[in-house]
Amino acid sequence: MPILWDPDLSVGVEAIDAQHQELFGRIDRLLEAIRERHGAEEVARLLEYLGEYVLAHFSSEEKLMLEQAYPHYDAHRQEHLRFVREFGALRAEHEKEGPTAALLIRVTNRVTAWLREHIYRADRDLAAFLRDSGG
Amino acid sequence: MPLQWTQALSVGIPEIDAQHQELFRQVDRLLEATLANDHGQVGAMLTFLGEYVATHFSTEERFMRDVGYPGLDRHREEHERFAADLLELHRDFAEAGTLPGLVGRLNRQVGDWLRGHVCVTDMAMGRFASRARMA
């Protein structure tokens, strides 16, 4: 059940698309580790690996938004912050309970589904703005 | 085939019985929505069901740890396999937009599985807990 990226998620800005693909690649590895029972240590490592990239990617988008004076910067950044909090809660849950069935479901529903929706809506809007402003 | 909770399915732990009843209700509502071809509802309910399954499995696993149940690991494995199946079903549905045979899969992979798991695996957990209480 791998490969969460699909062409529908392309926003038309290469740099952002590339980062999104990397994001989904890391989520894929995390989900596989939980499903295939690679163990708590491996899952913790992959949660951290994913978390790092989430932060890097969000930073990168926010920098672009500021540089191009994207009018919806605040709202978009709020969404990023909410996600980071949610992700932090999942990491804390893993620390407490280990790689459970619940974690598998929650990473899929809250991380993957959230990202897909955010990309499809918020990032597309950002990308359209960037293309229009010649960025 | 509706998923009816009856007293015969009681595992002797009120909180878990209550969650089982709610789980069965959600599956029944999901089956109804599927039969009514309400795609939007089915998608939303699959997500909701996933979250509830996560909560319920967490509750059981914490309970088993608290009472020192020796069958915890095997029980967790069943939870993990079911979670993976449920997520795959959800993903197949999301990708196809509709799913001929979704009713069949729901009955078999969700309904039948839940009934069997409660009857056998959760019952064993319940018996251990009541013996532990009497000791």
Chai-1 contact restraints between the chains, C-beta under 6 A:
chainA,res_idxA,chainB,res_idxB,connection_type,confidence,min_distance_angstrom,max_distance_angstrom,comment,restraint_id
A,M1,B,E88,contact,1.0,0.0,6.0,A-B,restraint_1
A,R35,B,A84,contact,1.0,0.0,6.0,A-B,restraint_2
A,A101,B,F57,contact,1.0,0.0,6.0,A-B,restraint_3
A,A101,B,H79,contact,1.0,0.0,6.0,A-B,restraint_4
A,A101,B,E80,contact,1.0,0.0,6.0,A-B,restraint_5
A,A101,B,A83,contact,1.0,0.0,6.0,A-B,restraint_6
A,A102,B,A54,contact,1.0,0.0,6.0,A-B,restraint_7
A,A102,B,F57,contact,1.0,0.0,6.0,A-B,restraint_8
A,A102,B,S58,contact,1.0,0.0,6.0,A-B,restraint_9
A,L104,B,A83,contact,1.0,0.0,6.0,A-B,restraint_10
A,I105,B,G50,contact,1.0,0.0,6.0,A-B,restraint_11
A,I105,B,A54,contact,1.0,0.0,6.0,A-B,restraint_12
A,I105,B,A83,contact,1.0,0.0,6.0,A-B,restraint_13
A,R106,B,A54,contact,1.0,0.0,6.0,A-B,restraint_14
A,T108,B,L87,contact,1.0,0.0,6.0,A-B,restraint_15
A,N109,B,T47,contact,1.0,0.0,6.0,A-B,restraint_16
A,N109,B,G50,contact,1.0,0.0,6.0,A-B,restraint_17
